[in-house]
């Protein structure tokens, strides 16, 4: 997702902000490791191990074991954002279509409220209704993101709902939440990269299968017998 924090004026301010961002990234990895322990990730494959921090592997493994993330789904990026106490929040949005179907977010630090609104409500509220009456305000669905919590967007929630965080004081069921810094870690996968990898893998498998088949046929011919080849085609929907 896209995030916005408090701006810093001048070159020195920008340098300080970059330093804080780097520290936040290291702090996020350290807190994730402390929160979820250590160990190797049980799914996703070696490509994910090379693309995302090892400290996040236990958390992703728990999500896969619990069934929230498919076992074979591999992420190829982890984005770490630091939001200060006076953050301007996150504007409601749907993640770009260049990213694939499953998106995972880890929230560390201060609790916030993530709001969900139908993506179609943007166009409906742009003008008046057919009868000339104004559209009623869309009441967002609220999701409390506590320290060490995770959320998973896929399917309709991923494509048909906008998500965002309002600026200012965070309130949940009428009560104000304690303010503070928050670190988010977002895991996503590029659709084109996965499609290219799948195509390359399928081509390699087909070539290997063809080679095995030719060899088997030659062996069968030499032995004077007939063989049958059964091929199962499997797809993960990518």
Phi, psi and omega in degrees: 000170179263141181228154178227134178241185179290135182280158178238132183271141175084164180297319179298321179296320179293321178296318178297322180294320178295321178298317180297322180295319179295318177297322181295320180297316178293321179295322180298317178296319181293317180293321178298319179295319180291326184286325188245002178080197181234167180143168180273150183280135189275356180209177176096328175093174184291332179300319178292321180300330179277338187264330185241156180300141181297334180296337181273350184302314180299322180294316178295324178297318180297322179293324178289317179299323181282351178089007180281334178234133178302143183302323186268001183281124186247124176273146180239011174202150176227116182257124180254124178237141176248125180247115180291174184300326181261035182300149178275008176081194179232122180296142179303134184198163168249129181303147184302151181289353175291343177264151186282191194286326186256128177231131180242136176235132173253135182243124182234137179102220185297143178284144178221169178251119173266129183254141179240130176227147179301135181298329181290343182293339179298312181287326181292325184274356182291333180218191181278162177288166180305330181276002180088003180263149179289144177291144176291145180297135180281124178275119183288153170274136185253138176233121180279120176257102180270171177301133180067028176257164180223149173228151181234125176252128175202161178061228183297319180297328180284317191257333188249001179233137173273147176231147181192174179228125181289148176284168176085200183295131179270128181236137178231116182055040176089347182259136178286137179269147178301133180281161178164178178286150177224141176242130177243142176237117184249127180253127179219172178223133177287130184294317183294324181292319179293320180297318180295318180295321180294318179296317179295318179296319179295320179297318178296319180295319179295319179296318179295319179297317180298319179296314180298321182295315179299316179298316181296319180296319179296319178295319180295319180296321180293329181267357178070035179229169180253150178229159173234142182245122176255127182241125175256125178259124183242140179222143177263011177087359181281000000 
